[in-house]
Amino acid sequence: MNGFNRVMIIASLVAGCFILTIGKAFAQLLIGQNFAGSVQAQSGFIPPDTEGSIGPNSYAELVNGTFAVFSRTGSSLMSESLDQFWTNAGVTPSNYAYDPRIIYDKSSGRWFASSLDNPGKSNSFLVAYSKTSDPTQGWVGYAIPSFGSGTTNWADFDTLGVNSNGVYLGANYFPITGNNYYTGFVAIPKAPFIAGLNPSFTQFLQVNPNNTGYSVQPSLDLNGSFSAENLLSDYNTPAGVLQTSVITLGNPGTLTSSPTGVTTTSYAFPPKAQQPGGVNSLDAGDNRFSSSVQAFVNPITGKQELWGVQTVLDNGVPALHWVRIDVATNSIVQDGLINDPNGVMNYFYGSIAVSNAGVVIGFNGSSSNQFISSYAAGGLFNAFGNVTFGNPILLKSGSGVYSQLVNNVNRWGDYSATTVDPLNPNSFWTIQELPSSNNSWSTQITQLLIPQSSPNVPEPNTFVFLLSGMTGMSGLLLRKMKKA
């Protein structure tokens, strides 16, 4: 091999290394605060429907049966039942509240919460806003009939979204009599709502799920960048089709669904999740986007995107499929798996959060040798606006096996929550369900930090400089060789 070829190979390899580094951008997550949340003994419900959000001064947890607020270091600031939370907000559940959701909205400086009133008596959406940015200082709540007069259906699995203009609720509608299945939505203008005015709202009732899909998630646009509200459903993941819809506020408001859906990688429903001891496997859910969907403007491309995560089948075990959808073209621009290529670890009930600093997915993990535990994975944006996730990191190990059958099903979930810190885009908080040693569930709240800079990812300008520098170096070496 002559000197010319050696120089060209060296230059190509070095340049290739920088390209490879850019393509493998991932976040080396650091664990910050890590403390216990509510427990089953407080709640009395199975499953907890694990939900919480970080605010400027505290972390608020809203699960089935319990509302709790913690300081940023884990001290308990208050705790009450979920029904008492709604009663204190001015709307007493007719039976009991369930399927809670909560989020801190940085753009308005308020918290928003939702639940459903049990269908045994009067099925309603319960929705509230906090009076201040402190969730311990009172809430104002309303009950909105979930199906209007002449109710023939009841609502289940409510979802919550927020953007610059409104607060949005969604639910599945199951028949009380007959066999008509629907989805439905409520759109509430945000400004008059948090101003204390009796909220005006638009309801979209008896919506055909063939149009929207089931378990539709309104998105969270916590930076106030979107005027219309984007929604996402898994629709038919086994056939490789997701579905997006859009709610636009107005008089009247409009609900439109994509006529073609979003083509994605097809995945089957996840199997049950394994745990040690050969005890009852866990219900790992299905393909739905059970946790919040994020609406976000990509800091590199400037494009509006939807980010979501769902549980799927991969290598015979549950895994997490994350998607990044271009809103303008209604197409997947990137997706991937959080999985175990060896089919040992089971990953399920993921939740996703996105900021300019990167992306974090929090989730549960288990195996035949691993108690159900709390995990997370993080990714950074590379010079092209894409993300590659690093390996999952263990946040907190579970303390034992879990076996509490409901109708012969070992229920778990039904979702988790991961949110961006309003004070720091490099800080994320996730809340996950864990098993305790006494065969009951508990929750774990963990702060995850993305370092301000990562050795894995050169800055875009550095990348260009290094690459051009190598080109110049190879040219210099070639000139010296020619002179020789």
C-alpha positions as CSV (number, residue, x, y, z in Angstrom):
1,M,0.0,0.0,0.0
2,N,1.6,3.3,-1.0
3,G,1.6,6.5,1.1
4,F,-1.1,8.2,-0.8
5,N,-3.6,5.3,-0.1
6,R,-2.6,5.2,3.6
7,V,-3.3,8.9,4.0
8,M,-6.7,8.7,2.2
9,I,-7.8,5.8,4.3
10,I,-6.8,7.5,7.6
11,A,-8.6,10.7,6.6
12,S,-11.7,8.8,5.6
13,L,-11.7,6.8,8.8
14,V,-11.3,9.8,11.0
15,A,-14.0,11.7,9.1
16,G,-16.2,8.6,9.3
17,C,-15.7,8.5,13.0
18,F,-17.1,12.0,13.4
19,I,-20.1,11.2,11.2
20,L,-20.7,8.0,13.2
21,T,-20.5,10.0,16.5
22,I,-23.1,12.5,15.2
23,G,-25.4,9.6,14.2
24,K,-25.2,8.0,17.6
25,A,-26.2,11.0,19.7
26,F,-27.5,9.8,23.1
27,A,-27.9,11.2,26.5
28,Q,-25.9,9.9,29.4
29,L,-28.6,10.5,32.0
30,L,-27.8,11.4,35.5
31,I,-30.1,10.6,38.4
32,G,-31.0,13.6,40.6
33,Q,-33.8,13.5,43.2
34,N,-35.2,10.0,43.7
35,F,-38.0,9.6,46.3
36,A,-41.1,7.5,47.1
37,G,-44.5,8.8,46.2
38,S,-47.9,7.4,47.2
39,V,-48.7,3.8,48.1
40,Q,-51.6,1.5,47.7
41,A,-52.7,1.7,51.3
42,Q,-53.4,5.4,50.8
43,S,-55.2,4.8,47.5
44,G,-57.2,1.6,47.8
45,F,-57.3,1.3,44.0
46,I,-55.8,-1.2,41.6
47,P,-54.1,-0.1,39.3
48,P,-53.0,3.4,40.4
49,D,-53.0,5.0,36.9
50,T,-49.7,6.5,37.7
51,E,-49.7,10.2,36.9
52,G,-47.7,13.3,38.1
53,S,-46.0,16.5,36.9
54,I,-43.2,18.8,38.0
55,G,-43.9,22.4,38.6
56,P,-41.7,25.4,39.6
57,N,-41.7,24.6,43.3
58,S,-43.1,21.2,43.8
59,Y,-44.1,17.8,42.3
60,A,-47.8,17.0,42.2
61,E,-49.0,13.4,42.0
62,L,-52.6,12.5,41.0
63,V,-53.3,8.7,41.0
64,N,-56.5,6.7,41.5
65,G,-57.6,7.5,45.1
66,T,-54.9,10.0,46.0
67,F,-53.7,13.6,45.4
68,A,-50.3,14.3,46.9
69,V,-47.8,17.2,46.6
70,F,-44.1,16.9,47.4
71,S,-41.3,19.4,47.6
72,R,-38.5,19.1,45.0
73,T,-36.5,17.1,47.5
74,G,-39.3,14.7,48.4
75,S,-40.8,16.2,51.5
76,S,-44.6,15.7,51.7
77,L,-46.4,19.0,51.5
78,M,-50.0,17.6,51.4
79,S,-52.0,14.5,50.7
80,E,-55.7,13.9,50.4
81,S,-58.0,11.5,48.6
82,L,-58.8,12.0,44.9
83,D,-62.5,12.5,45.7
84,Q,-61.5,15.1,48.4
85,F,-59.4,16.9,45.8
86,W,-62.4,17.3,43.5
87,T,-64.7,18.2,46.4
88,N,-62.3,20.9,47.5
89,A,-62.2,22.2,43.9
90,G,-65.9,22.7,44.1
91,V,-67.3,19.6,42.3
92,T,-68.1,16.5,44.4
93,P,-68.1,13.2,42.5
94,S,-71.5,11.5,42.4
95,N,-69.8,8.2,43.1
96,Y,-66.0,8.2,42.9
97,A,-63.4,9.8,40.6
98,Y,-61.0,7.7,38.5
99,D,-58.5,7.8,35.6
100,P,-56.7,11.0,36.8
101,R,-54.4,13.2,34.7
102,I,-52.4,16.2,35.8
103,I,-50.0,18.6,34.1
104,Y,-48.2,21.9,34.9
105,D,-48.5,24.3,32.0
106,K,-45.5,26.6,31.9
107,S,-47.0,29.0,29.3
108,S,-50.0,29.9,31.7
109,G,-48.3,29.2,35.0
110,R,-51.2,27.0,36.1
111,W,-51.8,23.3,36.7
112,F,-54.6,21.4,34.9
113,A,-56.2,18.2,36.2
114,S,-58.9,15.9,34.9
115,S,-60.7,12.7,36.0
116,L,-63.9,10.9,35.2
117,D,-66.9,10.5,37.6
118,N,-67.8,6.8,38.0
119,P,-70.6,5.7,35.6
120,G,-72.6,4.0,38.4
121,K,-74.6,7.2,38.8
122,S,-73.7,10.1,36.6
123,N,-70.8,9.9,34.2
124,S,-69.0,13.3,33.8
125,F,-65.6,14.7,32.9
126,L,-64.1,16.5,35.9
127,V,-61.7,19.2,35.0
128,A,-59.9,21.8,37.1
129,Y,-57.2,24.5,37.1
130,S,-55.0,25.6,40.0
131,K,-55.5,29.1,41.4
132,T,-51.8,29.8,41.3
133,S,-48.6,28.0,40.3
134,D,-48.6,26.3,43.7
135,P,-50.8,23.2,43.6
136,T,-51.4,23.4,47.4
137,Q,-53.1,26.8,47.1
138,G,-56.5,25.7,45.8
139,W,-58.2,24.6,42.6
140,V,-61.4,25.5,40.7
141,G,-63.2,22.5,39.2
142,Y,-66.2,21.8,36.9
143,A,-68.2,18.8,35.9
144,I,-69.0,18.4,32.2
145,P,-71.5,15.7,31.2
146,S,-69.5,13.3,29.2
147,F,-72.2,12.3,26.8
148,G,-74.9,15.0,26.9
149,S,-78.6,14.4,27.5
150,G,-80.2,11.0,26.9
151,T,-77.0,9.2,27.8
152,T,-76.6,5.8,26.2
153,N,-72.9,5.5,26.7
154,W,-70.4,6.0,29.5
155,A,-66.9,7.4,29.3
156,D,-63.6,5.6,30.2
157,F,-59.9,6.2,29.9
158,D,-60.0,10.0,29.8
159,T,-57.1,11.9,28.3
160,L,-55.8,15.5,28.8
161,G,-54.1,17.9,26.4
162,V,-53.1,21.6,26.6
163,N,-51.9,24.1,24.1
164,S,-51.6,27.9,23.8
165,N,-55.3,28.3,23.3
166,G,-57.2,25.6,25.1
167,V,-57.6,22.6,27.4
168,Y,-58.7,19.4,25.8
169,L,-60.3,16.2,27.1
170,G,-60.9,12.9,25.4
171,A,-62.4,9.5,26.2
172,N,-63.6,6.2,24.9
173,Y,-67.4,5.8,25.1
174,F,-68.8,2.3,25.8
175,P,-72.5,1.4,25.5
176,I,-74.8,1.2,28.5
177,T,-77.3,-0.4,26.2
178,G,-76.9,-1.5,22.6
179,N,-73.6,-1.9,20.9
180,N,-72.6,1.6,19.7
181,Y,-69.0,2.5,20.5
182,Y,-67.7,6.0,20.2
183,T,-64.9,8.4,21.1
184,G,-65.6,11.9,22.3
185,F,-63.8,15.2,23.1
186,V,-64.2,18.5,25.0
187,A,-62.4,21.7,24.0
188,I,-62.2,24.5,26.5
189,P,-60.8,27.9,25.7
190,K,-57.9,28.4,28.2
191,A,-57.8,32.1,28.8
192,P,-61.4,32.6,30.0
193,F,-61.2,29.2,31.9
194,I,-58.3,30.3,34.1
195,A,-59.7,33.8,34.4
196,G,-62.5,32.2,36.6
197,L,-65.3,32.6,34.0
198,N,-67.8,29.8,33.8
199,P,-66.1,27.8,31.0
200,S,-67.5,27.8,27.5
201,F,-66.7,24.5,25.8
202,T,-67.3,22.6,22.6
203,Q,-68.2,18.9,22.7
204,F,-67.6,16.5,19.9
205,L,-69.9,13.6,20.7
206,Q,-70.6,10.2,19.1
207,V,-67.4,10.4,17.1
208,N,-66.8,7.4,14.9
209,P,-63.7,5.6,16.2
210,N,-63.1,4.4,12.6
211,N,-62.2,8.1,12.0
212,T,-60.1,8.9,15.1
213,G,-59.1,5.5,16.6
214,Y,-59.7,4.6,20.2
215,S,-57.9,6.0,23.3
216,V,-57.0,9.2,21.5
217,Q,-54.4,11.4,23.2
218,P,-54.7,15.2,22.9
219,S,-51.1,16.5,22.9
220,L,-49.3,18.6,25.5
221,D,-47.8,21.8,24.0
222,L,-46.3,23.2,27.1
223,N,-44.3,25.9,25.3
224,G,-47.4,27.4,23.7
225,S,-46.2,27.0,20.2
226,F,-49.2,25.4,18.5
227,S,-52.5,27.1,17.8
228,A,-54.5,24.0,16.8
229,E,-54.6,20.9,19.0
230,N,-53.0,17.8,17.6
231,L,-54.3,14.4,18.7
232,L,-52.8,10.9,18.2
233,S,-54.2,7.3,18.4
234,D,-52.5,4.0,17.7
235,Y,-55.5,3.2,15.5
236,N,-54.2,-0.1,14.1
237,T,-50.6,-0.7,15.0
238,P,-50.6,-4.4,13.9
239,A,-51.5,-3.1,10.4
240,G,-48.9,-0.4,10.6
241,V,-51.3,2.6,10.8
242,L,-51.5,5.4,13.4
243,Q,-54.1,8.2,13.3
244,T,-53.8,11.9,13.8
245,S,-56.7,14.4,14.3
246,V,-56.9,18.1,14.9
247,I,-59.2,20.2,17.0
248,T,-59.4,23.9,16.2
249,L,-61.2,26.2,18.6
250,G,-63.9,28.5,17.2
251,N,-67.6,29.0,17.1
252,P,-68.2,26.3,16.4
253,G,-64.9,24.4,16.8
254,T,-63.9,21.7,14.4
255,L,-62.5,18.2,14.7
256,T,-60.8,16.7,11.6
257,S,-59.0,13.4,11.2
258,S,-56.4,12.5,8.6
259,P,-58.0,10.6,5.7
260,T,-55.0,8.4,5.3
261,G,-53.5,7.9,8.7
262,V,-49.8,7.7,9.4
263,T,-47.8,4.7,8.1
264,T,-45.6,3.2,10.7
265,T,-43.8,0.0,11.5
266,S,-46.3,-2.7,12.3
267,Y,-46.2,-4.3,15.7
268,A,-48.5,-6.8,17.5
269,F,-50.0,-6.4,20.9
270,P,-47.5,-6.9,23.7
271,P,-47.6,-10.2,25.7
272,K,-47.8,-10.2,29.5
273,A,-44.7,-9.0,31.3
274,Q,-42.6,-11.6,33.2
275,Q,-41.5,-11.4,36.8
276,P,-39.5,-13.7,39.1
277,G,-40.8,-16.8,40.8
278,G,-43.1,-18.0,38.1
279,V,-46.0,-16.0,39.6
280,N,-48.7,-14.4,37.6
281,S,-47.4,-12.4,34.7
282,L,-48.4,-8.7,34.5
283,D,-50.9,-7.1,32.2
284,A,-48.6,-4.9,30.1
285,G,-51.5,-3.2,28.3
286,D,-51.9,-3.0,24.6
287,N,-50.7,-0.8,21.7
288,R,-52.4,2.4,22.8
289,F,-50.5,5.6,23.5
290,S,-51.6,5.4,27.1
291,S,-49.4,8.3,28.4
292,S,-49.3,11.9,27.2
293,V,-48.3,12.8,23.6
294,Q,-45.9,15.7,23.2
295,A,-46.3,18.5,20.7
296,F,-42.9,20.1,20.1
297,V,-41.0,22.3,17.7
298,N,-37.7,20.5,16.7
299,P,-34.9,22.8,17.7
300,I,-32.7,21.8,14.7
301,T,-35.3,21.6,11.9
302,G,-37.8,24.1,13.2
303,K,-40.6,21.7,12.3
304,Q,-43.7,21.0,14.4
305,E,-43.7,17.4,15.6
306,L,-45.7,14.9,17.7
307,W,-43.8,12.5,20.0
308,G,-45.4,9.4,21.6
309,V,-44.5,6.0,22.9
310,Q,-46.5,2.7,23.0
311,T,-45.9,-0.8,24.2
312,V,-45.5,-3.5,21.5
313,L,-44.3,-7.0,20.9
314,D,-40.6,-7.5,20.1
315,N,-38.5,-10.7,20.4
316,G,-41.3,-12.3,22.3
317,V,-41.5,-9.7,25.1
318,P,-43.0,-6.3,25.6
319,A,-40.9,-3.4,24.2
320,L,-41.4,0.3,23.7
321,H,-41.9,1.8,20.2
322,W,-41.4,5.6,20.1
323,V,-42.5,7.8,17.2
324,R,-41.7,11.2,15.9
325,I,-44.3,12.6,13.5
326,D,-44.0,15.6,11.2
327,V,-47.2,17.5,11.7
328,A,-47.1,19.3,8.3
329,T,-46.7,16.1,6.3
330,N,-48.5,13.8,8.7
331,S,-45.7,11.2,8.4
332,I,-43.2,9.5,10.6
333,V,-39.8,11.1,10.3
334,Q,-38.2,8.9,12.9
335,D,-39.1,6.0,15.1
336,G,-37.4,3.3,17.1
337,L,-37.5,0.7,19.9
338,I,-36.4,0.7,23.5
339,N,-36.0,-3.1,23.7
340,D,-33.8,-6.0,24.7
341,P,-32.4,-7.7,21.6
342,N,-32.0,-10.9,23.6
343,G,-35.7,-11.0,24.5
344,V,-35.0,-11.1,28.3
345,M,-36.0,-7.7,29.7
346,N,-39.6,-6.6,29.4
347,Y,-40.2,-2.9,28.9
348,F,-43.7,-1.4,29.2
349,Y,-46.0,1.5,30.2
350,G,-43.6,4.1,28.9
351,S,-44.1,7.9,28.9
352,I,-42.1,10.5,26.9
353,A,-41.1,14.1,27.4
354,V,-39.2,16.4,25.0
355,S,-37.2,19.7,25.4
356,N,-34.6,21.5,23.4
357,A,-32.0,19.6,25.5
358,G,-33.2,16.2,24.5
359,V,-35.8,13.4,25.0
360,V,-36.4,11.1,28.0
361,I,-38.6,8.1,28.2
362,G,-39.5,6.7,31.6
363,F,-41.0,3.2,31.9
364,N,-41.2,-0.1,33.8
365,G,-38.9,-3.1,33.3
366,S,-39.0,-6.6,34.5
367,S,-37.9,-10.2,33.7
368,S,-37.9,-13.7,35.1
369,N,-34.9,-12.5,37.2
370,Q,-35.8,-8.9,37.8
371,F,-38.6,-7.5,40.0
372,I,-40.7,-4.8,38.3
373,S,-38.5,-1.7,38.4
374,S,-38.3,1.9,37.3
375,Y,-36.1,2.7,34.2
376,A,-35.4,5.5,31.8
377,A,-33.6,6.1,28.5
378,G,-32.5,9.4,27.1
379,G,-31.5,10.8,23.7
380,L,-30.0,14.0,22.3
381,F,-30.7,15.9,19.1
382,N,-27.9,15.5,16.6
383,A,-26.9,18.0,13.9
384,F,-29.7,16.8,11.7
385,G,-32.5,16.9,14.3
386,N,-32.6,13.1,14.9
387,V,-32.3,11.3,18.2
388,T,-30.7,8.0,19.2
389,F,-31.5,6.7,22.6
390,G,-28.9,5.3,25.0
391,N,-29.3,2.1,26.9
392,P,-32.0,2.0,29.7
393,I,-30.7,2.9,33.1
394,L,-32.2,1.5,36.4
395,L,-33.7,4.2,38.6
396,K,-35.2,2.1,41.4
397,S,-35.6,-1.6,41.8
398,G,-38.9,-3.1,42.9
399,S,-39.0,-4.9,46.3
400,G,-40.8,-8.1,45.4
401,V,-43.2,-9.9,43.2
402,Y,-46.7,-8.5,42.5
403,S,-49.8,-10.6,42.2
404,Q,-53.2,-9.0,42.7
405,L,-55.7,-10.5,40.3
406,V,-58.7,-8.5,39.1
407,N,-61.0,-10.7,37.0
408,N,-58.1,-13.2,36.7
409,V,-55.8,-10.4,35.3
410,N,-52.8,-9.2,37.2
411,R,-53.5,-5.5,36.5
412,W,-50.6,-3.0,36.3
413,G,-50.4,0.6,34.9
414,D,-52.5,1.9,33.2
415,Y,-49.9,4.5,32.4
416,S,-47.0,6.6,33.7
417,A,-45.8,10.2,33.3
418,T,-42.6,11.9,32.3
419,T,-42.4,15.7,32.3
420,V,-39.9,18.5,31.6
421,D,-38.8,20.7,34.4
422,P,-40.2,24.2,33.8
423,L,-37.1,25.7,35.4
424,N,-34.5,23.7,33.4
425,P,-34.9,22.1,30.0
426,N,-32.0,19.7,30.9
427,S,-34.1,18.3,33.9
428,F,-36.9,15.7,33.5
429,W,-39.0,14.0,36.1
430,T,-40.7,10.6,35.8
431,I,-43.2,8.8,38.0
432,Q,-43.4,5.0,37.8
433,E,-45.2,2.3,39.6
434,L,-43.2,-0.2,41.7
435,P,-44.1,-3.3,43.7
436,S,-43.5,-3.2,47.5
437,S,-42.4,-6.1,49.6
438,N,-45.9,-6.6,51.0
439,N,-47.4,-7.4,47.5
440,S,-48.8,-3.9,47.0
441,W,-47.9,-1.1,44.6
442,S,-46.1,2.1,45.4
443,T,-44.9,5.0,43.2
444,Q,-41.4,6.3,42.7
445,I,-40.6,9.9,41.5
446,T,-37.2,10.5,39.9
447,Q,-35.4,13.5,38.5
448,L,-33.3,12.8,35.4
449,L,-30.6,15.2,34.2
450,I,-29.1,15.6,30.7
451,P,-25.6,17.1,31.0
452,Q,-25.3,20.5,29.6
453,S,-22.9,19.1,27.0
454,S,-22.1,15.5,26.0
455,P,-18.8,14.1,25.0
456,N,-20.7,11.9,22.5
457,V,-22.0,14.7,20.5
458,P,-19.8,17.5,19.1
459,E,-21.6,20.8,18.5
460,P,-22.7,21.2,14.9
461,N,-20.0,24.0,14.3
462,T,-17.4,21.8,16.0
463,F,-18.4,18.9,13.7
464,V,-17.9,21.0,10.6
465,F,-14.6,22.4,11.9
466,L,-13.2,19.0,12.7
467,L,-14.3,17.5,9.4
468,S,-12.9,20.4,7.4
469,G,-9.8,20.3,9.5
470,M,-9.3,16.6,8.6
471,T,-9.7,17.5,5.0
472,G,-7.1,20.2,5.3
473,M,-4.8,17.9,7.1
474,S,-5.1,15.1,4.5
475,G,-4.3,17.7,1.8
476,L,-1.3,18.9,3.7
477,L,0.0,15.4,4.1
478,L,-0.5,14.7,0.4
479,R,1.4,17.9,-0.5
480,K,4.3,16.8,1.7
481,M,4.3,13.3,0.2
482,K,4.4,14.7,-3.4
483,K,7.4,16.9,-2.4
484,A,9.1,13.8,-1.0
